[in-house]
Amino acid sequence: MKIGTISGKVTYLRKAPCLAGEQFWLVDTRQESLVAADLVGATVGDRVLLVTGQEAARLSMDAPMDAAVVAILEE
């Protein structure tokens, strides 16, 4: 798991049908920037908890994603 801050919305022209309904954010951690699917309704500026790798794909019915926002942190 990683902690990061949402810095912007990812826009796209088309995406795979298995990703329909998913919102994507650019999330900055201390080490890197990631594109993550939003599973909790976060917005720009929120501090969030991320899962990556297989755990992220499992949360979205094995859709091809490497990171997912799973919680909005209060402090």
N, C-alpha and C positions, 0 to 999 in steps of 0.2 A: 504494500500500500504506500501511497505517496500523498503529500499535502501540497496543494498549489492554489494559485489565484487565477480566476478566469479573466483573461485580458482582452478577449474579442470573440466575435462570432465568425464562424467559418461559413462562407457562402460557396455554392456550387451550382453548376448547370444541370447535372444529372447525377443520380446515384443508383446503386444496385437495388433492385426490388426488395431484397431482404433487409435493407436499411430504411425502408419507408417509415415515416413518422419519427425518425431519430433527429434530434437537434445536435449539432456539433459545435464545440467551443475550443478556442485556443487557450490552453492552461499552462501557466508558467510555474515551474517548480524552481527550487534553488539551483538544480543542476541542468535543467533542460526545459524546452517548450514542447508540449504534446497537443495533438488533436484528440479530443475525447468526446464520446457520445454522452449526452446528458440524460440520466435516468431519473433525476429527482426535481427538475424544474429550476435549476440554478440560473443566475444571470451575471452579467459583467460586474466584476469587483468582488464577487463572493469568494471566500476561502472554502475550498472543497477537498474532499477525500477522494482519491482515485484508486482504482484497481487496474492492473495492467496484465497483458498476456492472456493466458487461458481463462483466468478468472473473469476478465472483461467479456470475452466471447461467450462464456457460459451464461452470463447474465442477460444476454440478448439472443438467446436461442441459437448459439453458435454462429452468429453473424460475424463476418470478417472484420473485427475491430481489435485494436491493441490497447485501448484505454477507455475507461468509463467513469463518469462522475457518479458516485454512489451515496454521497452525503454532503450537506452544506454545514460547515462548521460555524459555531457561534463565536468562539474565542480561540 
